Amino acid sequence: METITAVHRNHFGEIINFVTSEGRVISYRKALMDVEQGLIQGIQTIQDSNGTLSLMPEIEQSFEHFPNIF
């Protein structure tokens, strides 16, 4: 099973891509789909009050400890 190993942020600091342990660079949307399908471990989806899904590490409070790929 894959895990997230790094992130890519835009100039606003928002995560736009992830790097997986298999070397794939995937979009945030693709990561959401893969997490929901159980293909990526260590990450969970959370839903805000507006119904928007987002990703959150299961152990950490944020993705701040993940290296930035660019």
VENHU-V560164 format. One record per run of one state. SS is the DSSP state (~ for helix, > for strand, _ for the rest). FROM is the first residue (numbers start at 1). LEN is the number of residues. If there is no record, write none. Layout:
{{SS,FROM,LEN} {SS,FROM,LEN}}
This chain:
{{_,1,1} {>,2,1} {_,3,1} {>,4,6} {_,10,5} {>,15,6} {_,21,4} {>,25,3} {~,28,9} {_,37,3} {>,40,1} {_,41,2} {>,43,5} {_,48,5} {>,53,5} {_,58,9} {>,67,2} {_,69,2}}
